[in-house]
Structures are given as C-alpha cells and as structure tokens.
C-alpha cells in the first residue's frame, strides 16, 4: 500500500517529518510498525510557528515540480505525522511520488 491515496483534485500524501535536521531532504518511503506507509522528510527549520510545516511544503513542492500553492497541509499541524494534499492530475503525481519513494 503506497503512502498516497487519491482525493478530490489530487492526492493525499502521508508524511513523517523530522524538523530541526541537518539538511532538507526527502529520504523515501517507510513502512511503520502499524503497517502504514509514509514518506520520510527532514527539514532544517524548527517546529515553531509553522516554520517546519512551511519548509516541508516548499521541499515537497520543489521535488514534485509544483508551486507551493499546489501543496497544502491537511492534518498534523503540530505532529510528526502529517497529511498533505497535492493538487494536480493523479497519474502524473503518482509517477513522481513513486520516484521519491525509492530515494
């Protein structure tokens, strides 16, 4: 089961975010102990006043070749586990996410 699912207008993507990391990076897909799949993301930004969330959105948008406005936080504002909505055509986005999963 992938870390994304179709939603109206795009894909919902499950993330595990590590803020205050040494570098901004997408580390690939990960299977969690409960069987769920997530995309591991590290950002240098601190988890203060939405800075880490903004960095995650910018990093993911850049990696997918989209504008930042195409990626919105749906849930997990203050948690490490987050869900973002990536707006766009599902088939094209799926191919890009599959490439990120194998980093």
C-alpha beads as a LAMMPS data file, in Angstrom:
LAMMPS data file: protein, C-alpha beads

103 atoms
102 bonds

1 atom types
1 bond types

-500.0 500.0 xlo xhi
-500.0 500.0 ylo yhi
-500.0 500.0 zlo zhi

Masses

1 110.0

Atoms # bond

1 1 1 0.000 0.000 0.000
2 1 1 1.579 3.327 -1.011
3 1 1 1.864 6.425 1.178
4 1 1 -0.603 8.316 -1.019
5 1 1 -4.259 7.946 -1.953
6 1 1 -6.484 9.687 -4.434
7 1 1 -8.571 12.610 -3.273
8 1 1 -10.710 15.201 -4.965
9 1 1 -8.361 17.364 -7.012
10 1 1 -5.170 15.394 -6.405
11 1 1 -3.524 13.041 -3.923
12 1 1 -3.335 12.894 -0.137
13 1 1 0.226 12.076 0.920
14 1 1 1.203 10.738 4.367
15 1 1 4.474 12.119 5.735
16 1 1 6.742 11.531 8.703
17 1 1 8.571 14.789 9.311
18 1 1 11.791 15.338 11.255
19 1 1 12.234 19.060 11.964
20 1 1 15.465 20.706 13.085
21 1 1 17.503 18.302 10.925
22 1 1 20.927 18.974 9.474
23 1 1 19.594 19.292 5.930
24 1 1 16.389 19.462 3.912
25 1 1 15.837 16.039 2.330
26 1 1 13.245 13.544 1.201
27 1 1 14.505 10.152 2.344
28 1 1 11.985 7.877 0.641
29 1 1 9.142 5.645 1.684
30 1 1 8.958 3.869 5.027
31 1 1 6.748 1.145 6.427
32 1 1 5.709 1.908 10.009
33 1 1 5.212 -0.681 12.756
34 1 1 1.431 -0.439 12.405
35 1 1 1.680 -1.300 8.684
36 1 1 1.046 2.192 7.341
37 1 1 3.314 3.734 4.731
38 1 1 4.780 7.243 4.962
39 1 1 7.221 9.400 3.046
40 1 1 10.132 10.405 5.325
41 1 1 11.003 14.101 5.136
42 1 1 13.697 16.063 7.013
43 1 1 13.811 19.847 7.216
44 1 1 16.292 22.257 8.817
45 1 1 13.501 24.527 10.031
46 1 1 12.499 24.481 13.683
47 1 1 8.973 23.442 14.686
48 1 1 7.996 26.940 15.766
49 1 1 5.028 28.954 14.475
50 1 1 4.631 26.808 11.361
51 1 1 8.196 27.225 10.080
52 1 1 8.787 23.473 9.732
53 1 1 5.416 22.982 8.021
54 1 1 6.231 25.730 5.515
55 1 1 9.624 24.138 4.844
56 1 1 8.011 20.727 4.274
57 1 1 5.530 22.198 1.801
58 1 1 8.269 24.053 -0.071
59 1 1 10.533 20.969 -0.212
60 1 1 7.780 18.642 -1.405
61 1 1 6.525 21.130 -3.991
62 1 1 10.054 21.607 -5.348
63 1 1 10.666 17.838 -5.502
64 1 1 7.398 17.323 -7.416
65 1 1 7.965 20.281 -9.753
66 1 1 4.896 22.137 -8.477
67 1 1 4.176 25.538 -6.994
68 1 1 3.930 25.787 -3.208
69 1 1 0.248 26.659 -3.552
70 1 1 -0.321 23.168 -5.013
71 1 1 0.631 21.552 -1.687
72 1 1 -1.491 22.184 1.414
73 1 1 -1.344 20.771 4.928
74 1 1 -4.493 18.759 5.643
75 1 1 -3.696 17.341 9.100
76 1 1 -0.914 17.047 11.654
77 1 1 -0.059 20.706 12.102
78 1 1 1.835 20.063 15.352
79 1 1 2.626 16.354 14.863
80 1 1 5.452 14.495 13.133
81 1 1 2.910 12.501 11.136
82 1 1 1.253 14.802 8.629
83 1 1 -1.061 14.535 5.651
84 1 1 -0.751 16.958 2.752
85 1 1 -2.961 17.425 -0.283
86 1 1 -1.001 17.640 -3.518
87 1 1 -3.201 19.214 -6.181
88 1 1 -2.890 18.048 -9.759
89 1 1 -3.504 15.171 -12.144
90 1 1 -3.310 11.911 -10.150
91 1 1 -1.485 9.777 -12.735
92 1 1 1.368 12.248 -13.217
93 1 1 1.662 12.863 -9.471
94 1 1 1.743 9.126 -8.761
95 1 1 4.726 8.656 -11.076
96 1 1 6.606 11.483 -9.339
97 1 1 5.788 10.130 -5.871
98 1 1 6.955 6.656 -6.852
99 1 1 10.301 8.170 -7.815
100 1 1 10.547 9.885 -4.412
101 1 1 9.671 6.641 -2.626
102 1 1 12.834 4.944 -3.872
103 1 1 15.379 7.545 -2.840

Bonds

1 1 1 2
2 1 2 3
3 1 3 4
4 1 4 5
5 1 5 6
6 1 6 7
7 1 7 8
8 1 8 9
9 1 9 10
10 1 10 11
11 1 11 12
12 1 12 13
13 1 13 14
14 1 14 15
15 1 15 16
16 1 16 17
17 1 17 18
18 1 18 19
19 1 19 20
20 1 20 21
21 1 21 22
22 1 22 23
23 1 23 24
24 1 24 25
25 1 25 26
26 1 26 27
27 1 27 28
28 1 28 29
29 1 29 30
30 1 30 31
31 1 31 32
32 1 32 33
33 1 33 34
34 1 34 35
35 1 35 36
36 1 36 37
37 1 37 38
38 1 38 39
39 1 39 40
40 1 40 41
41 1 41 42
42 1 42 43
43 1 43 44
44 1 44 45
45 1 45 46
46 1 46 47
47 1 47 48
48 1 48 49
49 1 49 50
50 1 50 51
51 1 51 52
52 1 52 53
53 1 53 54
54 1 54 55
55 1 55 56
56 1 56 57
57 1 57 58
58 1 58 59
59 1 59 60
60 1 60 61
61 1 61 62
62 1 62 63
63 1 63 64
64 1 64 65
65 1 65 66
66 1 66 67
67 1 67 68
68 1 68 69
69 1 69 70
70 1 70 71
71 1 71 72
72 1 72 73
73 1 73 74
74 1 74 75
75 1 75 76
76 1 76 77
77 1 77 78
78 1 78 79
79 1 79 80
80 1 80 81
81 1 81 82
82 1 82 83
83 1 83 84
84 1 84 85
85 1 85 86
86 1 86 87
87 1 87 88
88 1 88 89
89 1 89 90
90 1 90 91
91 1 91 92
92 1 92 93
93 1 93 94
94 1 94 95
95 1 95 96
96 1 96 97
97 1 97 98
98 1 98 99
99 1 99 100
100 1 100 101
101 1 101 102
102 1 102 103
